[in-house]
Amino acid sequence: MPATVDQAQPGILAALAPLGRSLTFRLHGQNPQAALTRLRDNFAADWGVVGLGAPLVHALDQHVAGLRPFPPLEGLGCAAPSSQQAMWILLRGSDRSSLFERTAQLVELLGDALVLEDALDTFRYRDNRDLTGYEDGTENPTDAAAIAAALVAEGVGRQGSSFVAVQRWIHDLPRFRGFPVEQRDASIGRRISDNEEIEDAPESAHAKRAAQESFTPEAYMVRHSMPWDNGKQQGTEFIAYGESSDRFENVLRRMLGLEDGVVDALFSFSHPVTGGYYWCPPLQNGRLDLRSIGF
């Protein structure tokens, strides 16, 4: 196994866990150094994935090359807002008891310096499907291609790290289910019956808008999106890991119609309400390696 993989937080490349909890934390005026030290010394790699945001790195008077705040973007009748926070943590698990207990541990570890701002429970739906019923992550790279797409290849304190984009999308499922089957397939760009891509799908089809191989350079990412549902609203917590944030941002700009004026059909029944970029540090001896930010 390449050294890059050994140094990466395992949740970046691992298969989706049955359950997840997406957490964001905001700075609260205290010096975050002690809180980060406690997190480094106590966060077990199998708990999930830790991502550091630009506000946190700047508060430490440090710099991570390639890390920037998520930019709010407006497209043609659609938008991608920013809700950039200081830290994002994705907890992975197979039961809600462990997610509950680990959330409480994190809140205690981070203390008054980093305060829990938002928490969302996610789950794996059927055989890795979106709540629309369509398979999700079909074009994810695998093996060596996944490593190259998701992980930073070199650099002391950087090798094995990753940049993650996190967006919460709200689906209007009644509206989507009201579309004729042909329109649903055309919106996604795949047939729900066999998951095959539709060659003559309209240019607005999501599969065409987000075709990772159609960008220069190619925009392959490891996407680990997970559905969520609170009884009143439903959607997707979009999570995509890349060796830089440029891959995701290039795809998003095209989806918004900023590249060629064609808006992704996804916006006809769904819209994002959050957006954040985070740097997921590598591991050293099984613990978060924070040497790049002065630890």
Backbone as numpy.savetxt, mean C-alpha at the origin, in Angstrom:
# Nx Ny Nz CAx CAy CAz Cx Cy Cz
18.69 -17.81 -1.32 17.85 -16.62 -1.32 18.73 -15.37 -1.32
18.46 -14.38 -2.19 19.29 -13.17 -2.23 19.30 -12.46 -0.89
20.45 -11.81 -0.60 20.59 -11.08 0.66 19.52 -10.00 0.79
19.11 -9.43 -0.34 18.10 -8.37 -0.31 16.82 -8.87 0.35
16.42 -10.09 0.06 15.21 -10.66 0.63 15.39 -10.90 2.12
16.54 -11.40 2.51 16.81 -11.65 3.93 16.72 -10.36 4.75
17.03 -9.24 4.13 17.03 -7.97 4.84 15.67 -7.26 4.80
14.76 -7.75 4.00 13.45 -7.10 3.85 12.49 -7.51 4.96
11.59 -6.62 5.32 10.51 -7.01 6.21 9.68 -8.09 5.49
9.49 -9.26 6.10 8.91 -10.39 5.37 7.51 -10.15 4.84
6.72 -9.30 5.48 5.36 -9.06 5.03 5.27 -8.39 3.68
6.39 -7.83 3.19 6.37 -7.14 1.89 6.17 -8.12 0.75
6.82 -9.27 0.83 6.75 -10.25 -0.26 5.88 -11.46 0.07
5.52 -11.63 1.33 4.72 -12.79 1.72 3.31 -12.72 1.15
2.68 -13.88 1.04 1.28 -13.92 0.59 0.40 -13.17 1.59
-0.75 -12.72 1.14 -1.68 -12.01 2.01 -2.05 -12.86 3.22
-2.07 -12.22 4.38 -2.57 -12.90 5.58 -4.09 -12.91 5.54
-4.72 -13.80 6.28 -6.19 -13.82 6.29 -6.80 -12.49 6.76
-6.13 -11.84 7.73 -6.64 -10.59 8.29 -5.51 -9.58 8.38
-5.90 -8.31 8.36 -4.93 -7.24 8.53 -5.54 -6.09 9.31
-4.70 -5.20 9.77 -5.14 -3.96 10.38 -4.18 -2.86 9.93
-4.72 -1.90 9.21 -3.94 -0.79 8.66 -4.00 0.38 9.64
-2.84 0.77 10.18 -2.77 1.79 11.21 -1.94 2.98 10.74
-2.38 4.19 11.03 -1.55 5.37 10.79 -1.40 6.14 12.09
-0.22 6.73 12.26 0.11 7.47 13.47 0.58 8.87 13.09
0.17 9.86 13.89 0.58 11.24 13.67 1.55 11.68 14.76
2.39 12.63 14.40 3.30 13.22 15.39 2.51 14.05 16.38
2.98 14.05 17.63 2.24 14.77 18.67 3.17 15.66 19.49
4.13 16.30 18.83 4.93 17.31 19.49 6.08 16.81 20.33
6.10 15.54 20.66 7.20 14.99 21.45 8.33 14.55 20.52
9.55 14.50 21.06 10.67 13.98 20.29 10.42 12.49 20.02
10.35 12.10 18.74 9.98 10.70 18.45 11.12 9.71 18.58
12.32 10.17 18.91 13.47 9.27 18.91 13.31 8.12 19.90
12.86 8.42 21.11 12.71 7.36 22.11 11.63 6.37 21.69
10.55 6.89 21.10 9.47 6.01 20.65 9.95 5.08 19.55
10.76 5.60 18.61 11.28 4.76 17.53 12.26 3.71 18.07
13.03 4.08 19.07 13.95 3.11 19.68 13.16 1.96 20.31
12.10 2.29 21.00 11.27 1.23 21.60 10.64 0.36 20.52
10.19 1.00 19.43 9.59 0.23 18.34 10.63 -0.70 17.73
11.82 -0.19 17.46 12.88 -1.02 16.88 13.19 -2.23 17.76
13.23 -2.01 19.05 13.66 -3.07 19.96 12.55 -4.08 20.27
11.30 -3.75 19.96 10.19 -4.62 20.37 9.31 -5.13 19.24
9.37 -4.50 18.07 8.49 -4.93 16.97 9.07 -6.19 16.34
8.31 -7.28 16.40 8.74 -8.55 15.80 8.40 -8.55 14.32
9.31 -9.06 13.51 9.17 -9.00 12.06 7.90 -9.68 11.57
7.43 -10.71 12.30 6.24 -11.42 11.83 4.93 -10.72 12.22
5.02 -9.60 12.92 3.81 -8.85 13.23 3.21 -8.22 11.99
4.07 -7.76 11.07 3.57 -7.06 9.89 4.65 -6.20 9.28
4.26 -5.03 8.79 5.17 -4.13 8.07 5.08 -2.74 8.66
6.26 -2.13 8.89 6.35 -0.76 9.41 6.82 0.16 8.30
6.14 1.29 8.13 6.54 2.30 7.17 6.67 3.66 7.84
7.74 4.38 7.52 7.99 5.70 8.09 7.68 6.77 7.06
6.94 7.79 7.47 6.57 8.87 6.57 7.54 10.03 6.63
7.49 10.89 5.61 8.38 12.05 5.56 8.25 12.95 6.78
7.04 13.19 7.34 6.97 14.05 8.53 7.79 13.52 9.70
7.84 12.21 9.87 8.62 11.63 10.96 10.11 11.76 10.70
10.53 11.46 9.48 11.95 11.55 9.14 12.43 12.99 9.26
11.60 13.94 8.82 11.98 15.36 8.93 12.05 15.80 10.39
11.16 15.27 11.23 11.18 15.63 12.66 12.46 15.17 13.34
13.09 14.14 12.78 14.36 13.64 13.31 15.55 14.36 12.68
15.25 15.33 11.80 16.29 16.06 11.06 17.14 15.10 10.24
16.46 14.12 9.62 17.12 13.12 8.79 16.56 13.17 7.38
17.16 12.40 6.49 16.73 12.36 5.09 16.82 10.94 4.57
15.77 10.51 3.88 15.78 9.21 3.20 15.59 9.50 1.72
16.60 9.21 0.93 16.52 9.49 -0.51 15.31 8.78 -1.11
14.49 9.54 -1.83 13.31 8.98 -2.49 12.03 9.09 -1.69
12.12 9.42 -0.40 10.92 9.54 0.42 10.37 10.95 0.31
9.09 11.06 0.03 8.43 12.36 -0.09 6.99 12.21 0.38
6.33 13.32 0.70 4.91 13.22 1.05 4.08 12.85 -0.17
2.96 12.22 0.09 2.02 11.87 -0.98 1.42 13.17 -1.52
1.47 13.39 -2.85 0.95 14.64 -3.40 -0.55 14.54 -3.69
-1.34 15.54 -3.29 -2.75 15.54 -3.71 -2.82 15.81 -5.21
-3.55 15.00 -5.92 -3.64 15.12 -7.38 -5.10 15.25 -7.80
-5.35 16.10 -8.77 -6.70 16.27 -9.32 -6.68 15.88 -10.79
-7.65 15.05 -11.17 -7.76 14.64 -12.54 -8.99 15.24 -13.20
-9.45 14.58 -14.23 -10.60 15.06 -14.99 -11.87 14.54 -14.33
-12.41 15.35 -13.39 -13.60 14.94 -12.67 -13.34 13.92 -11.58
-12.09 13.78 -11.16 -11.73 12.84 -10.10 -10.51 13.39 -9.37
-10.22 12.81 -8.23 -9.10 13.32 -7.43 -8.52 12.20 -6.59
-7.26 12.39 -6.20 -6.57 11.48 -5.28 -6.03 12.33 -4.14
-6.72 12.38 -3.01 -6.29 13.25 -1.90 -5.09 12.68 -1.16
-4.42 13.56 -0.43 -3.32 13.15 0.44 -3.79 13.19 1.88
-3.41 12.19 2.65 -3.66 12.17 4.10 -2.37 11.74 4.80
-1.26 12.26 4.29 0.06 11.82 4.72 0.22 11.89 6.23
0.67 10.78 6.83 0.93 10.73 8.26 2.40 10.40 8.52
2.76 10.36 9.79 4.16 10.14 10.18 4.57 8.68 10.09
3.62 7.79 10.32 3.95 6.35 10.32 2.73 5.55 9.89
3.02 4.46 9.19 1.98 3.49 8.82 2.46 2.11 9.22
1.59 1.34 9.82 1.92 -0.05 10.17 0.78 -0.95 9.70
1.13 -1.98 8.98 0.15 -3.00 8.60 0.39 -4.22 9.48
-0.55 -4.50 10.36 -0.49 -5.72 11.16 -1.10 -6.86 10.35
-0.44 -8.02 10.41 -0.89 -9.21 9.70 -1.24 -10.27 10.74
-2.32 -11.01 10.49 -2.68 -12.04 11.44 -3.73 -12.99 10.91
-4.06 -13.99 11.72 -5.08 -14.96 11.35 -6.28 -14.90 12.29
-6.19 -14.05 13.32 -7.31 -13.89 14.24 -7.33 -12.47 14.77
-8.50 -11.97 15.13 -8.63 -10.59 15.57 -8.06 -10.38 16.97
-7.95 -11.44 17.73 -7.38 -11.30 19.08 -5.95 -10.78 19.01
-5.14 -11.37 18.12 -3.75 -10.94 18.02 -3.66 -9.52 17.49
-4.52 -9.15 16.55 -4.50 -7.78 16.03 -4.87 -6.78 17.12
-5.84 -7.13 17.94 -6.23 -6.28 19.06 -5.07 -6.11 20.03
-4.44 -7.21 20.39 -3.37 -7.15 21.39 -2.14 -6.40 20.87
-1.80 -6.62 19.60 -0.63 -5.95 19.05 -0.87 -4.47 18.84
-2.09 -4.10 18.50 -2.41 -2.67 18.41 -2.20 -1.99 19.75
-2.68 -2.62 20.82 -2.51 -2.05 22.15 -1.02 -1.95 22.51
-0.23 -2.95 22.13 1.20 -2.91 22.41 1.87 -1.75 21.67
1.48 -1.55 20.41 2.06 -0.47 19.62 1.72 0.90 20.19
0.46 1.07 20.58 0.05 2.35 21.17 0.87 2.65 22.41
1.14 1.62 23.21 1.94 1.81 24.42 3.40 2.09 24.08
3.96 1.37 23.11 5.35 1.57 22.72 5.61 2.97 22.19
4.67 3.48 21.39 4.87 4.76 20.74 4.52 5.93 21.64
3.76 5.67 22.68 3.50 6.67 23.71 2.88 7.95 23.19
3.34 9.09 23.74 2.78 10.39 23.38 3.40 10.99 22.14
4.49 10.40 21.65 5.19 10.98 20.51 4.49 10.68 19.19
3.94 9.49 19.05 3.24 9.07 17.83 1.89 8.51 18.25
0.85 9.24 17.89 -0.50 8.94 18.36 -1.30 8.27 17.25
-2.01 7.21 17.60 -2.83 6.50 16.61 -3.89 7.43 16.04
-3.86 7.60 14.73 -4.79 8.49 14.04 -5.94 7.73 13.41
-5.63 6.55 12.86 -6.66 5.81 12.12 -6.34 4.32 12.16
-7.38 3.51 12.22 -7.22 2.05 12.20 -8.33 1.45 11.35
-7.96 0.54 10.48 -8.93 -0.10 9.60 -8.65 -1.59 9.52
-9.65 -2.40 9.85 -9.50 -3.85 9.73 -9.75 -4.28 8.29
-8.87 -5.11 7.78 -8.98 -5.63 6.43 -9.03 -7.15 6.46
-9.42 -7.73 5.36 -9.55 -9.19 5.31 -9.34 -9.69 3.89
-8.98 -10.95 3.80 -8.85 -11.59 2.49 -10.22 -12.11 2.09
-10.69 -11.69 0.93 -12.03 -12.05 0.47 -11.94 -13.20 -0.54
-12.54 -14.32 -0.17 -12.54 -15.52 -1.01 -11.10 -15.82 -1.48
-10.90 -16.07 -2.76 -9.56 -16.41 -3.25 -8.86 -15.15 -3.77
-8.58 -14.24 -2.83 -7.89 -12.98 -3.14 -8.66 -12.14 -4.17
-9.94 -11.95 -3.89 -10.76 -11.13 -4.77 -11.07 -9.78 -4.13
-11.30 -8.81 -5.00 -11.84 -7.54 -4.56 -13.32 -7.74 -4.25
-13.92 -6.81 -3.50 -15.34 -6.96 -3.17 -16.25 -6.84 -4.39
-15.72 -6.36 -5.50 -16.49 -6.39 -6.74 -16.65 -7.81 -7.27
-15.84 -8.74 -6.75 -15.88 -10.12 -7.21 -14.75 -10.48 -8.15
-14.01 -9.47 -8.60 -12.92 -9.72 -9.54 -11.63 -10.07 -8.80
-10.81 -10.93 -9.40 -9.54 -11.30 -8.81 -8.64 -10.08 -8.73
-7.90 -9.97 -7.63 -7.03 -8.82 -7.41 -5.57 -9.28 -7.44
-4.70 -8.40 -7.94 -3.27 -8.71 -7.97 -2.87 -9.71 -9.03
-3.67 -9.85 -10.09 -3.39 -10.84 -11.12 -2.02 -10.63 -11.75
-1.65 -9.38 -11.98 -0.40 -9.09 -12.68 0.78 -8.87 -11.74
0.65 -9.27 -10.48 1.78 -9.11 -9.56 3.00 -9.89 -10.06
4.19 -9.27 -10.04 5.39 -10.04 -10.38 5.66 -11.09 -9.31
6.43 -12.08 -9.67 6.75 -13.16 -8.73 8.25 -13.40 -8.71
8.72 -14.11 -7.67 10.10 -14.56 -7.56 11.08 -13.39 -7.75
12.07 -13.55 -8.64 13.10 -12.53 -8.82 12.51 -11.21 -9.30
11.47 -11.28 -10.12 10.84 -10.05 -10.61 10.18 -9.27 -9.49
9.60 -9.97 -8.52 8.98 -9.31 -7.37 10.04 -8.63 -6.51
11.17 -9.30 -6.32 12.26 -8.73 -5.54 12.76 -7.45 -6.19
12.96 -7.49 -7.51 13.45 -6.32 -8.23 12.45 -5.17 -8.20
11.16 -5.51 -8.26 10.12 -4.47 -8.30 9.92 -3.81 -6.96
10.01 -4.58 -5.87 9.57 -4.09 -4.56 10.69 -3.60 -3.67
11.92 -4.08 -3.86 12.96 -3.84 -2.86 14.11 -3.01 -3.41
14.62 -2.13 -2.56 15.83 -1.36 -2.89 17.00 -2.34 -2.91
17.82 -2.27 -3.95 18.81 -3.31 -4.19 20.11 -3.14 -3.42
20.45 -1.91 -3.04 21.76 -1.73 -2.42 21.77 -0.51 -1.52
22.85 -0.42 -0.73 23.03 0.71 0.16 22.97 0.27 1.62
23.94 0.70 2.41 23.96 0.37 3.84 22.73 0.99 4.51
21.97 0.16 5.20 20.75 0.64 5.83 19.60 0.86 4.88
19.81 0.54 3.59 18.76 0.70 2.57 18.45 -0.60 1.83
19.45 -1.45 1.65 19.23 -2.70 0.93 18.13 -3.51 1.61
17.13 -3.90 0.83 16.01 -4.65 1.37 14.86 -3.78 1.84
15.04 -2.46 1.80 13.93 -1.57 2.15 12.97 -1.45 0.98
11.85 -0.76 1.20 10.84 -0.62 0.16 10.07 0.66 0.40
9.49 1.18 -0.67 8.59 2.32 -0.57 7.17 1.82 -0.82
6.25 2.22 0.05 4.88 1.73 -0.08 3.93 2.91 -0.27
2.95 2.70 -1.13 1.85 3.65 -1.33 0.60 3.03 -0.73
-0.12 3.80 0.07 -1.33 3.30 0.73 -2.48 4.25 0.42
-3.53 3.72 -0.15 -4.72 4.50 -0.47 -5.96 3.73 -0.04
-6.87 4.41 0.60 -8.15 3.79 0.94 -9.19 4.20 -0.10
-9.76 3.19 -0.75 -10.80 3.43 -1.76 -12.15 3.00 -1.20
-13.17 3.80 -1.48 -14.55 3.46 -1.12 -15.28 3.07 -2.40
-15.84 1.88 -2.40 -16.61 1.39 -3.54 -18.10 1.71 -3.37
-18.74 2.10 -4.44 -20.20 2.17 -4.49 -20.66 0.85 -5.11
-20.75 -0.18 -4.27 -21.06 -1.51 -4.78 -22.47 -1.62 -5.37
-23.50 -0.98 -4.77 -24.81 -1.04 -5.41 -24.78 -0.46 -6.83
-24.04 0.62 -7.02 -23.92 1.20 -8.36 -23.22 0.22 -9.31
-22.13 -0.36 -8.84 -21.39 -1.29 -9.70 -22.23 -2.50 -10.05
-22.95 -3.03 -9.07 -23.78 -4.20 -9.34 -24.94 -3.88 -10.25
-25.28 -2.59 -10.35 -26.34 -2.18 -11.26 -25.89 -2.11 -12.70
-24.57 -2.12 -12.94 -24.08 -2.14 -14.32 -24.39 -3.50 -14.96
-24.70 -3.54 -16.23 -24.77 -4.83 -16.92 -23.43 -5.55 -16.82
-23.45 -6.87 -16.88 -22.22 -7.65 -16.75 -21.16 -7.19 -17.74
-21.58 -6.89 -18.97 -20.63 -6.45 -19.98 -19.94 -5.15 -19.58
-20.70 -4.24 -18.94 -20.12 -2.97 -18.52 -19.17 -3.17 -17.34
-19.52 -4.08 -16.44 -18.61 -4.38 -15.33 -17.29 -4.92 -15.85
-17.37 -5.89 -16.76 -16.16 -6.46 -17.34 -15.35 -5.39 -18.07
-16.04 -4.52 -18.80 -15.35 -3.47 -19.56 -14.69 -2.46 -18.62
-15.29 -2.21 -17.46 -14.71 -1.27 -16.50 -13.41 -1.82 -15.93
-13.41 -3.11 -15.61 -12.22 -3.74 -15.05 -11.22 -4.12 -16.14
-11.73 -4.49 -17.30 -10.86 -4.93 -18.40 -10.59 -6.41 -18.39
-11.33 -7.14 -17.54 -11.24 -8.60 -17.46 -12.63 -9.19 -17.35
-12.77 -10.40 -17.83 -14.06 -11.11 -17.67 -14.09 -11.74 -16.29
-15.16 -11.52 -15.57 -15.27 -12.10 -14.24 -15.39 -13.62 -14.31
-15.85 -14.13 -15.43 -16.08 -15.57 -15.56 -14.79 -16.38 -15.56
-13.72 -15.82 -16.17 -12.47 -16.59 -16.28 -11.22 -15.75 -15.98
-11.39 -14.48 -15.62 -10.29 -13.56 -15.28 -9.39 -13.26 -16.46
-9.83 -13.57 -17.66 -9.03 -13.29 -18.85 -9.15 -11.81 -19.22
-8.01 -11.23 -19.62 -8.03 -9.83 -20.04 -8.77 -9.71 -21.37
-9.55 -8.64 -21.50 -10.35 -8.39 -22.71 -9.52 -7.55 -23.67
-9.12 -8.13 -24.78 -8.20 -7.45 -25.69 -8.79 -6.17 -26.25
-10.09 -6.18 -26.56 -10.71 -5.00 -27.17 -11.47 -4.16 -26.15
-11.07 -4.25 -24.87 -11.68 -3.42 -23.83 -11.41 -1.95 -24.13
-12.28 -1.06 -23.68 -12.05 0.37 -23.92 -10.78 0.86 -23.24
-10.25 1.99 -23.72 -9.02 2.51 -23.16 -9.16 2.90 -21.69
-10.40 3.11 -21.24 -10.65 3.48 -19.84 -10.64 2.27 -18.91
-10.60 1.06 -19.44 -10.61 -0.14 -18.60 -9.43 -0.12 -17.64
-9.69 -0.49 -16.39 -8.65 -0.41 -15.37 -7.42 -1.23 -15.74
-7.62 -2.41 -16.31 -6.48 -3.26 -16.66 -5.58 -2.58 -17.69
-6.16 -1.75 -18.55 -5.35 -1.03 -19.54 -4.70 0.21 -18.93
-5.47 0.93 -18.12 -4.92 2.14 -17.50 -3.73 1.81 -16.62
-3.81 0.70 -15.91 -2.79 0.35 -14.91 -1.84 -0.74 -15.39
-1.81 -1.01 -16.69 -0.93 -2.06 -17.22 0.53 -1.69 -16.93
1.15 -2.38 -16.01 2.44 -1.97 -15.50 3.55 -2.04 -16.55
3.38 -2.96 -17.52 4.40 -3.11 -18.55 4.33 -2.03 -19.61
3.27 -1.21 -19.59 3.08 -0.21 -20.64 3.75 1.12 -20.32
4.42 1.21 -19.17 5.09 2.45 -18.78 6.58 2.37 -19.13
7.20 3.54 -19.27 8.64 3.61 -19.51 9.27 4.51 -18.46
10.05 3.95 -17.51 10.32 2.52 -17.34 9.08 1.78 -16.83
9.12 0.46 -16.91 8.00 -0.34 -16.47 7.68 -0.07 -15.01
6.40 -0.16 -14.66 5.94 0.26 -13.32 5.46 -0.93 -12.49
6.18 -2.04 -12.55 5.78 -3.20 -11.77 5.92 -2.93 -10.28
4.91 -3.34 -9.52 4.88 -3.22 -8.07 4.35 -4.52 -7.50
4.58 -4.74 -6.22 3.95 -5.86 -5.51 2.76 -5.29 -4.76
1.57 -5.62 -5.24 0.35 -5.05 -4.68 -0.27 -6.04 -3.69
-0.52 -5.53 -2.50 -1.12 -6.35 -1.44 -2.40 -5.70 -0.93
-3.24 -5.27 -1.84 -4.50 -4.64 -1.45 -5.39 -5.63 -0.71
-6.16 -5.11 0.24 -7.09 -5.96 0.99 -8.44 -5.27 1.13
-9.52 -6.01 1.00 -10.86 -5.44 1.17 -11.12 -5.03 2.62
-12.07 -4.11 2.77 -12.53 -3.72 4.10 -14.04 -3.47 4.02
-14.68 -3.58 5.18 -16.13 -3.38 5.25 -16.48 -3.03 6.70
-17.18 -1.93 6.88 -17.61 -1.56 8.24 -19.12 -1.66 8.42
-19.77 -2.31 7.48 -21.22 -2.47 7.54 -21.97 -1.40 6.76
-21.42 -0.18 6.75 -22.05 0.92 6.02 -21.31 1.24 4.73
-20.00 1.10 4.77 -19.17 1.37 3.59 -18.23 0.20 3.37
-17.80 0.06 2.12 -16.89 -1.01 1.75 -15.89 -0.48 0.74
-14.79 -1.19 0.61 -13.83 -0.79 -0.40 -12.56 -1.59 -0.33
-11.47 -0.95 -0.73 -10.16 -1.59 -0.80 -9.12 -0.70 -0.13
-8.30 -1.29 0.71 -7.11 -0.62 1.20 -6.00 -1.00 0.21
-5.72 -0.05 -0.69 -4.74 -0.32 -1.73 -3.34 -0.16 -1.15
-2.53 -1.19 -1.26 -1.18 -1.21 -0.71 -0.25 -1.72 -1.80
0.73 -0.91 -2.18 1.64 -1.30 -3.26 3.08 -0.98 -2.87
3.94 -1.99 -2.94 5.35 -1.83 -2.59 6.19 -1.70 -3.86
7.13 -0.75 -3.84 8.01 -0.56 -4.98 9.39 -0.11 -4.54
10.38 -0.26 -5.43 11.73 0.19 -5.08 11.81 1.71 -5.10
10.77 2.36 -5.59 10.61 3.81 -5.46 9.12 4.12 -5.54
8.75 5.33 -5.15 7.35 5.74 -5.23 6.96 6.16 -6.64
7.95 6.32 -7.52 7.66 6.78 -8.87 6.79 5.79 -9.62
6.98 4.50 -9.38 6.20 3.49 -10.10 4.70 3.69 -9.86
4.34 3.81 -8.58 2.93 4.00 -8.25 2.42 5.33 -8.79
3.18 6.38 -8.62 2.70 7.70 -8.99 2.47 7.81 -10.50
3.31 7.19 -11.29 3.11 7.20 -12.74 1.80 6.51 -13.11
1.50 5.39 -12.46 0.24 4.69 -12.72 -0.95 5.55 -12.29
-0.86 6.14 -11.11 -1.97 6.94 -10.60 -2.25 8.13 -11.51
-1.22 8.80 -11.97 -1.42 9.95 -12.85 -2.15 9.54 -14.13
-1.82 8.37 -14.67 -2.53 7.91 -15.86 -3.98 7.58 -15.52
-4.21 6.94 -14.38 -5.57 6.61 -13.98 -6.44 7.86 -13.87
-5.83 8.95 -13.40 -6.55 10.22 -13.23 -6.76 10.95 -14.55
-6.18 10.44 -15.62 -6.33 11.08 -16.92 -5.31 12.17 -17.18
-4.30 12.30 -16.32 -3.33 13.38 -16.46 -2.32 13.12 -17.57
-2.24 11.88 -18.02 -1.28 11.54 -19.06 -1.85 11.74 -20.45
-3.09 11.29 -20.66 -3.65 11.33 -22.02 -5.13 11.72 -22.05
-5.68 12.16 -20.90 -7.07 12.62 -20.89 -8.10 11.52 -20.72
-7.65 10.27 -20.58 -8.59 9.15 -20.40 -8.60 8.75 -18.92
-9.75 8.85 -18.28 -9.88 8.55 -16.86 -10.20 7.07 -16.67
-9.57 6.46 -15.70 -9.81 5.05 -15.38 -11.27 4.84 -15.01
-11.88 3.79 -15.56 -13.28 3.48 -15.29 -13.51 3.12 -13.83
-12.44 2.83 -13.09 -12.57 2.57 -11.66 -13.28 3.73 -10.96
-13.04 4.96 -11.45 -13.64 6.13 -10.82 -15.14 6.23 -11.08
-15.69 5.38 -11.92 -17.13 5.42 -12.16 -17.91 4.78 -11.02
-17.21 4.05 -10.12 -17.91 3.44 -8.99 -17.07 3.44 -7.71
-15.88 4.04 -7.73 -15.02 4.03 -6.56 -14.18 5.30 -6.53
-13.72 5.67 -5.34 -12.85 6.85 -5.24 -11.97 6.73 -4.00
-10.74 7.25 -4.07 -9.84 7.21 -2.92 -10.14 8.34 -1.94
-9.96 8.06 -0.65 -10.20 9.07 0.38 -8.95 9.32 1.23
-7.91 8.52 1.06 -6.65 8.74 1.76 -5.51 8.52 0.78
-4.31 8.94 1.18 -3.13 8.70 0.37 -1.88 8.98 1.18
-0.96 8.03 1.22 0.27 8.23 1.96 1.42 7.44 1.35
2.62 8.02 1.41 3.85 7.33 1.02 4.67 7.06 2.28
5.26 5.87 2.34 6.06 5.50 3.51 7.27 4.69 3.06
8.35 4.83 3.83 9.55 4.04 3.58 9.60 2.92 4.61
9.70 1.70 4.12 9.73 0.52 4.98 11.18 0.09 5.17
11.78 0.41 6.31 13.21 0.11 6.50 13.48 -1.38 6.46
14.74 -1.75 6.18 15.10 -3.17 6.17 15.26 -3.69 7.59
15.68 -4.93 7.68 15.91 -5.57 8.97 17.41 -5.80 9.17
17.80 -5.79 10.43 19.16 -6.18 10.81 19.04 -7.06 12.05
19.48 -8.30 11.92 19.35 -9.26 13.02 17.90 -9.40 13.47
16.98 -9.37 12.52 15.57 -9.58 12.81 14.83 -8.36 13.33
15.51 -7.23 13.48 14.89 -6.01 13.98 14.96 -4.91 12.93
14.13 -3.89 13.07 14.15 -2.79 12.12 15.53 -2.14 12.11
16.06 -1.96 10.90 17.37 -1.33 10.73 17.15 0.15 10.46
17.42 0.98 11.44 17.16 2.41 11.35 18.45 3.23 11.22
19.51 2.60 10.74 20.77 3.31 10.61 20.67 4.48 9.64
19.82 4.36 8.64 19.68 5.43 7.64 19.12 6.72 8.23
18.46 6.61 9.39 17.90 7.82 10.00 18.55 8.09 11.36
19.82 7.67 11.49 20.61 8.08 12.64 20.55 7.23 13.88
20.03 6.00 13.77 19.93 5.12 14.96 21.03 4.06 14.92
